[in-house]
Amino acid sequence: MIGAGPSGLAALKRLRESGLDAECLEREDGTGGNWYFGAATSRVFASTRLISSKSLTEITDFPMPREYPAYPDHRQCLDYLRSYAKAFTLDPHIRFHTSVERLEPLGHPGAGWEIHLADGPSKRYAGVVIASGHNHRPRWPDIPGSFAGDLLHAADYKSPTVPVAIAGRRVLVIGGGNSGCDIAVECGRHAATTVHSTRRGYYVVPRKVFGRPADLRGERLLKMAAPLWLRRLVGERMIDRTIGLPWRHGLPRPDHRLFESHPVINSDLLALIDAGRIQPAGDVAAFDGHDVVFRDGSRQAFDVVIAATGYRISHPFIDARWLGGHDADAVPHLFMHALHRSRDDIAVVGLIQPDSGQWGITDLQAALVARMARAARCAPRAAAWLYRLRQRPEPAPPIRYVDSPRHALEVEHFSYRRRLERLLASLDRRLRREAGHNTAGSNCS
């Protein structure tokens, strides 16, 4: 597989425990992926911590340490991931300092893939799992004009001093996602002026509600099969009784209902707005030297602009058509965002954005990929069943998300995880049944 972040480590572990001779190619000098702070490909900054609780983030069979806080920081996350790799003896099967330039299929489906490396001879593999993440290519806002100050993307922001000094300066942060809100909070504590520009209003959820992680309170309602209208009602009341709904702070009402946008988890943003440390603003219309012109016609001068406007979905080392896409920016057309529709020798793990923790879910994706590879190797009936399933239209998501690039990979975590669990159970039954009828051996046992 390609990438030794959370998804790649889970995929490596799942494939190897299925009896496959799998190895991982990683461009950096250590594991951790995005959580390897300081690595060239890492997008976390010095103050980054999880926005989902550890209980809903941890890998399925590897709990986070009890002494960790409810929302671990990036250092603890990296330690956890490296402890996972050590516990399952994964490092010997990872080739570090190995960057993939291009991968191509070797003829018909099932013939394998050739991987061309940046430094070294190409290699051939029977199958490929892409687990390199999707935070590589920054999405810049399309704003006419030019800015005369320091303009950077959140991808390069590391702290109030790196890559530019924030203290005492006039800062504009563009983007209402979690990175944009976190950076706005940090700038609000250091900059002379901090303005936060968002295209629409958003619901903001505190990390904790009455001392307990907010997502665990929501999970309880999901397990009780509470209807969506009731979860919305309870959710809005919990928000209002803790930090207050956005319009209580002079912010615009969201143009969508609660849960229809990726959750913004922040316990400090609204308090800093109330204190005047962050000034909310609407969408940006143009740059004009040091001035920024907003859609409402207002104009304000800034020294620094930080665009926290997300990333384009990109796998530059593979032609998009081999993942079912139509162009380089298209969302790959994959079954459950993971399995190729017709090939058993390529899959993607981690290409989702759940509305809760991700690592446990991508571990289940990895388990599904391992089952697919196992079926393709020695259980033709199970492989044929899975093939037919991948041709069917997928069920409509239980929540209709805001139509924006931010939600291209959004999944409702609870229903998505349940689908994965049911699919794994069905595959396991078929694999056991087929192994029981296999008189030539027990490769699938």
JODAZI-V325476 format. One record per pair of residues at least 24 apart in sequence whose C-alpha atoms are under 10 Angstrom apart, sorted by sequence separation. I is the first residue (numbers start at 1). GAP is how many residues later the second one is. D is the distance in whole Angstrom. If there is no record, write none. Layout:
{{I;GAP;D} {I;GAP;D}}
This chain:
{{1;24;6} {2;24;6} {3;24;7} {4;24;9} {8;24;9} {9;24;10} {48;24;9} {49;24;4} {50;24;7} {155;24;9} {159;24;9} {166;24;6} {167;24;5} {168;24;4} {169;24;7} {170;24;6} {171;24;6} {172;24;6} {173;24;6} {174;24;6} {175;24;7} {176;24;8} {214;24;9} {235;24;9} {243;24;7} {246;24;8} {249;24;7} {250;24;9} {322;24;9} {323;24;8} {338;24;9} {345;24;9} {1;25;9} {2;25;9} {3;25;9} {5;25;9} {6;25;9} {7;25;10} {8;25;9} {48;25;6} {49;25;5} {59;25;9} {62;25;9} {103;25;9} {154;25;7} {158;25;9} {165;25;9} {166;25;5} {167;25;7} {168;25;8} {169;25;9} {170;25;8} {171;25;9} {172;25;7} {173;25;9} {174;25;9} {175;25;10} {176;25;8} {177;25;9} {214;25;9} {232;25;8} {233;25;9} {242;25;9} {243;25;9} {245;25;9} {249;25;7} {323;25;9} {344;25;9} {347;25;10} {4;26;8} {5;26;6} {6;26;6} {7;26;9} {47;26;7} {48;26;6} {49;26;9} {50;26;10} {154;26;8} {157;26;8} {160;26;7} {165;26;9} {166;26;8} {167;26;9} {176;26;7} {178;26;10} {232;26;6} {243;26;9} {244;26;8} {248;26;10} {339;26;9} {346;26;10} {347;26;10} {4;27;5} {5;27;4} {6;27;7} {46;27;9} {47;27;8} {48;27;9} {49;27;9} {50;27;8} {159;27;8} {160;27;7} {166;27;10} {177;27;10} {231;27;9} {232;27;8} {243;27;7} {244;27;10} {338;27;7} {345;27;9} {346;27;9} {3;28;8} {4;28;6} {5;28;4} {6;28;9} {46;28;8} {47;28;10} {49;28;8} {159;28;9} {166;28;10} {176;28;10} {210;28;9} {231;28;9} {243;28;8} {252;28;10} {337;28;9} {338;28;9} {344;28;7} {345;28;7} {3;29;9} {4;29;6} {5;29;7} {6;29;9} {45;29;8} {46;29;9} {154;29;8} {160;29;9} {161;29;10} {209;29;7} {229;29;10} {251;29;7} {336;29;9} {339;29;9} {344;29;7} {3;30;7} {4;30;10} {5;30;8} {44;30;7} {160;30;7} {205;30;9} {208;30;10} {209;30;8} {228;30;10} {250;30;9} {251;30;9} {252;30;10} {338;30;9} {339;30;7} {344;30;10} {5;31;9} {160;31;9} {205;31;9} {208;31;10} {210;31;9} {228;31;9} {338;31;8} {344;31;9} {345;31;9} {204;32;10} {206;32;9} {209;32;9} {210;32;8} {344;32;7} {141;33;9} {203;33;9} {205;33;9} {206;33;7} {209;33;7} {339;33;9} {343;33;10} {344;33;10} {141;34;9} {205;34;6} {208;34;9} {209;34;9} {389;34;10} {204;35;8} {205;35;9} {203;36;9} {206;36;8} {37;37;7} {205;37;9} {206;37;7} {386;37;9} {35;38;10} {36;38;8} {37;38;8} {205;38;8} {206;38;10} {313;38;9} {35;39;6} {36;39;8} {204;39;8} {205;39;9} {344;39;8} {34;40;9} {35;40;8} {204;40;9} {205;40;9} {386;40;10} {35;41;9} {36;41;9} {37;41;8} {203;41;10} {204;41;7} {205;41;10} {386;41;8} {32;42;10} {35;42;7} {36;42;6} {203;42;7} {204;42;7} {344;42;10} {385;42;9} {35;43;6} {36;43;10} {202;43;10} {203;43;6} {344;43;8} {34;44;9} {35;44;9} {202;44;7} {203;44;10} {342;44;10} {343;44;8} {382;44;9} {383;44;9} {32;45;8} {33;45;9} {36;45;10} {201;45;8} {202;45;10} {341;45;10} {342;45;7} {382;45;7} {385;45;9} {32;46;6} {35;46;9} {201;46;9} {341;46;7} {342;46;9} {382;46;9} {31;47;8} {32;47;9} {339;47;10} {340;47;9} {341;47;9} {382;47;9} {383;47;9} {31;48;10} {32;48;9} {33;48;9} {203;48;10} {339;48;10} {341;48;9} {342;48;7} {382;48;6} {383;48;9} {10;49;8} {32;49;6} {202;49;9} {341;49;5} {342;49;8} {381;49;8} {382;49;6} {10;50;10} {31;50;8} {32;50;7} {201;50;7} {202;50;8} {203;50;8} {215;50;10} {340;50;8} {341;50;6} {381;50;9} {382;50;10} {31;51;7} {200;51;10} {201;51;5} {202;51;7} {203;51;7} {214;51;9} {339;51;8} {340;51;10} {341;51;9} {379;51;8} {380;51;9} {382;51;9} {6;52;10} {7;52;10} {30;52;9} {200;52;8} {201;52;6} {202;52;5} {203;52;10} {361;52;8} {365;52;9} {368;52;8} {372;52;10} {375;52;9} {379;52;6} {381;52;10} {382;52;8} {6;53;9} {32;53;10} {200;53;8} {201;53;4} {202;53;8} {203;53;9} {353;53;9} {354;53;10} {361;53;9} {364;53;8} {367;53;9} {368;53;9} {371;53;8} {375;53;10} {378;53;9} {379;53;9} {381;53;7} {31;54;8} {200;54;6} {201;54;7} {202;54;8} {203;54;9} {204;54;10} {335;54;9} {336;54;9} {353;54;8} {367;54;10} {379;54;9} {380;54;9} {200;55;7} {201;55;9} {202;55;9} {203;55;7} {335;55;6} {352;55;10} {353;55;8} {354;55;8} {355;55;7} {356;55;9} {358;55;8} {361;55;8} {362;55;9} {365;55;7} {368;55;8} {369;55;10} {372;55;8} {375;55;9} {379;55;6} {200;56;9} {202;56;9} {203;56;9} {334;56;8} {335;56;8} {352;56;9} {353;56;5} {354;56;6} {355;56;7} {356;56;8} {357;56;8} {361;56;6} {364;56;7} {365;56;9} {368;56;6} {371;56;7} {375;56;7} {378;56;9} {379;56;7} {203;57;10} {207;57;10} {208;57;9} {335;57;9} {352;57;5} {353;57;5} {354;57;5} {355;57;6} {356;57;6} {360;57;9} {361;57;10} {364;57;7} {367;57;8} {368;57;10} {371;57;8} {374;57;8} {378;57;8} {202;58;10} {203;58;8} {205;58;7} {206;58;8} {207;58;6} {208;58;9} {209;58;10} {335;58;9} {336;58;8} {351;58;7} {352;58;6} {353;58;6} {354;58;6} {355;58;6} {356;58;9} {362;58;10} {31;59;10} {202;59;8} {203;59;9} {204;59;7} {205;59;6} {206;59;6} {207;59;6} {208;59;8} {335;59;8} {350;59;10} {351;59;9} {352;59;7} {353;59;9} {354;59;5} {355;59;9} {361;59;8} {365;59;9} {368;59;9} {375;59;9} {379;59;9} {31;60;8} {202;60;9} {203;60;7} {204;60;5} {205;60;5} {206;60;5} {207;60;6} {353;60;9} {354;60;9} {361;60;10} {364;60;8} {368;60;10} {371;60;8} {378;60;9} {30;61;9} {202;61;8} {203;61;7} {204;61;6} {205;61;6} {206;61;4} {207;61;10} {352;61;10} {202;62;7} {203;62;9} {204;62;6} {205;62;7} {206;62;8} {354;62;9} {31;63;9} {204;63;8} {206;63;9} {354;63;10} {378;63;10} {30;64;9} {204;64;10} {206;64;10} {378;64;9} {379;64;9} {30;65;9} {31;65;8} {204;65;8} {378;65;7} {379;65;7} {24;66;9} {29;66;9} {30;66;7} {204;66;8} {377;66;9} {378;66;6} {23;67;9} {24;67;9} {28;67;9} {29;67;5} {30;67;9} {377;67;9} {378;67;10} {23;68;9} {24;68;10} {25;68;9} {26;68;7} {27;68;8} {28;68;6} {29;68;6} {375;68;10} {23;69;9} {24;69;6} {25;69;6} {26;69;6} {27;69;6} {28;69;5} {29;69;9} {374;69;9} {375;69;8} {23;70;5} {24;70;5} {25;70;5} {26;70;5} {27;70;4} {28;70;7} {374;70;7} {6;71;10} {10;71;10} {13;71;10} {17;71;9} {22;71;7} {23;71;6} {24;71;6} {25;71;6} {26;71;6} {27;71;4} {28;71;8} {6;72;9} {9;72;8} {13;72;8} {16;72;10} {21;72;9} {22;72;9} {23;72;7} {24;72;8} {25;72;8} {26;72;5} {27;72;4} {337;72;8} {5;73;9} {9;73;9} {12;73;9} {25;73;6} {26;73;6} {27;73;8} {371;73;10} {6;74;10} {10;74;9} {16;74;9} {24;74;9} {25;74;7} {26;74;8} {331;74;10} {337;74;10} {6;75;7} {9;75;8} {10;75;9} {13;75;7} {25;75;8} {336;75;10} {5;76;8} {6;76;9} {9;76;7} {12;76;10} {13;76;9} {4;77;10} {5;77;10} {13;77;7} {16;77;10} {196;77;10} {331;77;7} {332;77;10} {6;78;9} {10;78;10} {12;78;7} {195;78;10} {330;78;9} {331;78;8} {6;79;10} {9;79;10} {12;79;10} {194;79;10} {10;80;10} {13;80;10} {336;80;8} {4;81;9} {9;81;7} {12;81;8} {185;81;9} {188;81;9} {200;81;10} {201;81;9} {9;82;9} {12;82;9} {182;82;10} {185;82;10} {186;82;10} {194;82;9} {195;82;9} {196;82;7} {197;82;9} {198;82;8} {199;82;9} {200;82;7} {181;83;8} {182;83;9} {185;83;7} {186;83;9} {189;83;8} {193;83;9} {194;83;7} {195;83;6} {196;83;6} {197;83;6} {198;83;7} {199;83;6} {200;83;8} {336;83;9} {177;84;10} {178;84;9} {180;84;10} {181;84;9} {182;84;7} {184;84;10} {185;84;6} {188;84;7} {193;84;7} {194;84;5} {195;84;5} {196;84;5} {197;84;5} {198;84;5} {199;84;5} {336;84;9} {9;85;9} {177;85;8} {178;85;8} {179;85;9} {181;85;7} {182;85;10} {184;85;8} {185;85;9} {188;85;9} {192;85;9} {193;85;7} {194;85;6} {195;85;6} {196;85;6} {197;85;5} {198;85;6} {199;85;8} {4;86;10} {8;86;10} {177;86;8} {178;86;5} {179;86;10} {182;86;9} {183;86;10} {185;86;10} {191;86;9} {193;86;8} {194;86;9} {195;86;7} {196;86;8} {197;86;6} {198;86;8} {4;87;9} {177;87;6} {178;87;7} {181;87;9} {182;87;8} {185;87;7} {188;87;10} {190;87;9} {191;87;10} {195;87;10} {196;87;10} {197;87;7} {176;88;8} {177;88;9} {178;88;8} {181;88;7} {184;88;9} {185;88;9} {188;88;9} {189;88;7} {181;89;10} {188;89;5} {189;89;9} {4;90;8} {187;90;9} {188;90;6} {3;91;9} {4;91;9} {27;91;10} {41;91;10} {187;91;8} {188;91;9} {262;91;8} {263;91;10} {264;91;10} {2;92;10} {3;92;10} {4;92;9} {25;92;10} {41;92;10} {43;92;7} {185;92;9} {186;92;10} {262;92;8} {263;92;6} {313;92;9} {1;93;9} {2;93;10} {3;93;10} {42;93;9} {43;93;8} {184;93;9} {185;93;7} {262;93;6} {263;93;8} {312;93;8} {41;94;8} {42;94;9} {184;94;7} {261;94;9} {262;94;9} {311;94;9} {312;94;9} {3;95;10} {41;95;7} {184;95;10} {260;95;10} {310;95;8} {311;95;8} {313;95;9} {2;96;9} {3;96;9} {199;96;10} {259;96;8} {309;96;10} {310;96;7} {312;96;10} {313;96;9} {2;97;9} {3;97;10} {197;97;9} {309;97;9} {2;98;8} {33;98;10} {34;98;9} {33;99;8} {34;99;8} {33;100;8} {34;100;10} {34;101;8} {23;102;10} {34;102;10} {22;103;9} {22;104;10} {24;104;10} {22;105;9} {23;105;10} {24;105;9} {27;105;10} {173;105;10} {195;105;10} {22;106;9} {24;106;10} {25;106;10} {26;106;9} {172;106;10} {22;107;10} {24;107;10} {25;107;10} {171;107;10} {172;107;9} {173;107;10} {174;107;9} {195;107;9} {172;108;10} {173;108;10} {174;108;9} {175;108;9} {194;108;9} {45;109;9} {172;109;9} {174;109;8} {193;109;9} {44;110;9} {45;110;9} {48;110;9} {174;110;8} {193;110;10} {194;110;10} {195;110;10} {196;110;10} {197;110;10} {43;111;8} {44;111;8} {45;111;9} {46;111;9} {47;111;8} {48;111;10} {194;111;10} {197;111;10} {198;111;10} {43;112;5} {44;112;9} {45;112;6} {46;112;6} {47;112;7} {42;113;8} {43;113;7} {44;113;8} {45;113;4} {46;113;6} {47;113;10} {191;113;10} {15;114;10} {41;114;9} {42;114;9} {43;114;8} {44;114;7} {45;114;6} {46;114;9} {41;115;10} {43;115;8} {44;115;10} {45;115;10} {40;116;10} {42;116;10} {46;116;10} {12;117;9} {45;117;9} {11;118;8} {11;119;9} {12;119;10} {11;120;8} {38;120;9} {172;120;9} {8;121;8} {10;121;9} {37;121;9} {7;122;10} {8;122;8} {9;122;9} {184;122;9} {7;123;9} {8;123;5} {183;123;9} {1;124;10} {7;124;6} {8;124;7} {183;124;10} {184;124;10} {6;125;8} {7;125;8} {8;125;9} {183;125;8} {1;126;8} {2;126;8} {3;126;9} {5;126;7} {6;126;10} {7;126;8} {180;126;8} {182;126;10} {1;127;6} {2;127;6} {3;127;7} {4;127;7} {5;127;7} {6;127;9} {51;127;8} {180;127;8} {181;127;9} {1;128;4} {2;128;5} {3;128;5} {4;128;8} {5;128;8} {172;128;10} {179;128;10} {180;128;5} {1;129;6} {2;129;5} {3;129;5} {4;129;10} {172;129;9} {179;129;6} {180;129;8} {1;130;7} {2;130;6} {3;130;8} {170;130;10} {171;130;9} {172;130;7} {178;130;9} {179;130;9} {180;130;9} {1;131;9} {2;131;10} {48;131;9} {170;131;8} {171;131;6} {172;131;8} {173;131;8} {174;131;8} {175;131;9} {177;131;7} {179;131;9} {170;132;5} {171;132;6} {172;132;6} {173;132;6} {174;132;6} {175;132;7} {176;132;8} {177;132;8} {178;132;10} {49;133;10} {169;133;8} {170;133;5} {171;133;5} {172;133;5} {173;133;5} {174;133;5} {175;133;5} {176;133;8} {177;133;8} {45;134;9} {48;134;8} {169;134;6} {170;134;6} {171;134;6} {172;134;6} {173;134;6} {174;134;6} {175;134;5} {176;134;10} {44;135;9} {47;135;9} {48;135;10} {168;135;10} {169;135;7} {170;135;9} {171;135;8} {172;135;8} {173;135;7} {174;135;7} {175;135;8} {43;136;10} {47;136;9} {71;136;8} {173;136;10} {45;137;10} {70;137;9} {71;137;10} {166;137;9} {219;137;9} {45;138;9} {70;138;9} {166;138;8} {218;138;10} {261;138;9} {47;139;9} {147;139;9} {148;139;9} {165;139;9} {260;139;6} {261;139;9} {262;139;8} {144;140;10} {145;140;9} {146;140;8} {147;140;5} {148;140;8} {149;140;8} {150;140;9} {164;140;8} {215;140;9} {216;140;10} {259;140;8} {260;140;6} {261;140;6} {262;140;9} {143;141;7} {144;141;7} {145;141;6} {146;141;5} {147;141;6} {148;141;5} {149;141;6} {215;141;7} {259;141;9} {260;141;4} {261;141;6} {70;142;9} {71;142;9} {142;142;10} {143;142;6} {144;142;5} {145;142;5} {146;142;6} {147;142;5} {148;142;5} {149;142;9} {215;142;9} {259;142;8} {260;142;6} {261;142;9} {70;143;7} {141;143;9} {142;143;9} {143;143;5} {144;143;6} {145;143;6} {146;143;6} {147;143;6} {148;143;8} {257;143;10} {258;143;10} {259;143;10} {260;143;10} {261;143;9} {142;144;9} {143;144;7} {144;144;9} {145;144;8} {146;144;9} {147;144;7} {256;144;10} {257;144;9} {262;144;8} {146;145;9} {147;145;8} {256;145;9} {257;145;9} {261;145;9} {262;145;7} {146;146;9} {256;146;7} {261;146;7} {145;147;9} {255;147;9} {260;147;9} {145;148;10} {262;148;7} {143;149;10} {157;149;8} {261;149;9} {262;149;9} {156;150;9} {157;150;10} {262;150;9} {154;151;10} {155;151;10} {156;151;10} {157;151;9} {149;152;10} {150;152;9} {151;152;9} {152;152;8} {153;152;8} {154;152;6} {155;152;9} {156;152;10} {260;152;10} {149;153;7} {150;153;6} {151;153;6} {152;153;6} {153;153;5} {154;153;6} {155;153;8} {259;153;9} {53;154;8} {148;154;9} {149;154;5} {150;154;5} {151;154;5} {152;154;5} {153;154;5} {154;154;5} {155;154;9} {51;155;10} {52;155;8} {53;155;9} {147;155;9} {148;155;8} {149;155;6} {150;155;6} {151;155;6} {152;155;6} {153;155;6} {154;155;8} {155;155;8} {51;156;7} {147;156;9} {148;156;9} {149;156;8} {150;156;8} {151;156;8} {152;156;9} {153;156;8} {154;156;8} {155;156;9} {50;157;10} {147;157;9} {148;157;10} {153;157;9} {154;157;10} {55;158;10} {147;158;8} {153;158;10} {53;159;10} {54;159;9} {56;159;8} {53;160;6} {55;160;9} {56;160;8} {52;161;8} {53;161;8} {55;161;8} {51;162;10} {52;162;9} {53;162;7} {54;162;10} {52;163;7} {53;163;8} {56;163;9} {51;164;9} {52;164;9} {141;166;7} {140;167;7} {141;167;9} {139;168;9} {140;168;8} {141;168;7} {138;169;9} {139;169;9} {140;169;6} {141;169;9} {138;170;9} {139;170;6} {140;170;8} {228;170;9} {138;171;8} {139;171;5} {140;171;8} {228;171;9} {138;172;6} {139;172;4} {140;172;9} {137;173;9} {138;173;4} {139;173;5} {136;174;10} {137;174;5} {138;174;6} {139;174;9} {135;175;8} {136;175;7} {137;175;5} {138;175;9} {134;176;10} {135;176;6} {136;176;8} {137;176;7} {138;176;10} {134;177;7} {135;177;7} {136;177;8} {137;177;7} {134;178;7} {135;178;8} {136;178;7} {137;178;9} {134;179;6} {135;179;8} {136;179;9} {137;179;9} {133;180;9} {134;180;6} {136;180;9} {133;181;9} {134;181;8} {132;182;10} {133;182;9} {132;183;8} {130;185;9} {130;188;10} {223;191;9} {222;192;7} {222;193;9} {219;194;10} {219;195;8} {117;200;10} {116;201;9} {115;202;9} {115;203;10} {130;208;9} {129;209;9} {129;210;10} {52;211;10} {51;212;9} {51;213;8} {52;213;8} {102;213;10} {103;213;10} {104;213;9} {105;213;10} {51;214;6} {102;214;8} {103;214;6} {104;214;7} {50;215;10} {51;215;8} {101;215;8} {102;215;4} {103;215;6} {104;215;8} {133;215;9} {100;216;10} {101;216;5} {102;216;6} {103;216;8} {127;216;10} {128;216;10} {129;216;8} {130;216;8} {131;216;9} {132;216;9} {133;216;8} {134;216;9} {100;217;7} {101;217;8} {102;217;9} {105;217;8} {127;217;8} {128;217;6} {129;217;6} {130;217;6} {131;217;6} {132;217;8} {133;217;6} {134;217;7} {99;218;10} {100;218;10} {104;218;9} {126;218;10} {127;218;4} {128;218;5} {129;218;5} {130;218;5} {131;218;5} {132;218;8} {133;218;7} {134;218;9} {103;219;10} {126;219;7} {127;219;6} {128;219;7} {129;219;5} {130;219;6} {131;219;6} {132;219;9} {133;219;9} {134;219;10} {125;220;9} {126;220;9} {127;220;8} {128;220;8} {129;220;7} {130;220;9} {131;220;8} {130;221;9} {177;229;8} {131;231;10} {112;232;10} {113;232;8} {109;233;8} {110;233;7} {112;233;7} {113;233;9} {109;234;6} {110;234;7} {111;234;8} {112;234;9} {108;235;9} {109;235;7} {110;235;6} {131;235;10} {109;236;7} {110;236;9} {109;237;9} {129;237;9} {105;240;9} {129;240;8} {105;241;9} {129;241;10} {127;246;8} {126;247;10} {110;266;9} {139;266;10} {134;275;10} {63;297;10} {59;298;10} {62;298;9} {57;299;7} {58;299;8} {59;299;9} {60;299;8} {61;299;8} {56;300;7} {57;300;4} {58;300;8} {59;300;5} {60;300;5} {56;301;5} {57;301;6} {58;301;6} {59;301;4} {60;301;8} {55;302;8} {56;302;8} {57;302;5} {58;302;6} {59;302;8} {60;302;9} {61;302;9} {52;303;9} {53;303;8} {54;303;8} {56;303;8} {57;303;6} {58;303;9} {59;303;8} {60;303;7} {51;304;10} {52;304;6} {53;304;7} {56;304;7} {57;304;8} {59;304;6} {60;304;8} {51;305;8} {52;305;5} {54;305;10} {55;305;9} {56;305;9} {57;305;10} {58;305;9} {59;305;9} {51;306;8} {52;306;9} {50;307;9} {11;337;10} {11;338;7} {10;339;9} {11;339;10} {8;340;10} {10;340;10} {7;341;9} {8;341;7} {7;342;6} {8;342;8} {6;343;10} {7;343;6} {6;344;8} {7;344;9} {1;345;10} {5;345;10} {1;346;9} {2;346;10} {1;347;9} {2;347;10} {1;348;10} {10;349;8} {14;349;8} {18;349;9} {10;350;9} {13;350;9} {14;350;9} {17;350;10} {20;350;9} {7;351;9} {11;351;8} {14;351;10} {15;351;8} {19;351;9} {6;352;9} {7;352;7} {10;352;7} {11;352;7} {14;352;6} {15;352;8} {18;352;7} {6;353;6} {7;353;9} {10;353;5} {11;353;9} {13;353;9} {14;353;6} {15;353;10} {17;353;9} {18;353;8} {20;353;8} {6;354;9} {7;354;9} {8;354;9} {9;354;9} {10;354;9} {11;354;8} {12;354;8} {13;354;9} {14;354;9} {15;354;8} {16;354;9} {20;354;8} {7;355;6} {8;355;9} {10;355;9} {11;355;5} {12;355;10} {14;355;8} {15;355;5} {18;355;9} {19;355;8} {6;356;8} {7;356;7} {10;356;6} {11;356;7} {14;356;6} {15;356;8} {18;356;7} {6;357;9} {7;357;10} {9;357;9} {10;357;8} {11;357;9} {13;357;9} {14;357;9} {20;357;10} {56;357;10} {7;358;9} {8;358;8} {11;358;8} {12;358;9} {15;358;8} {7;359;8} {11;359;8} {15;359;9} {19;424;9} {18;425;10} {19;425;9} {18;426;9} {18;427;10}}
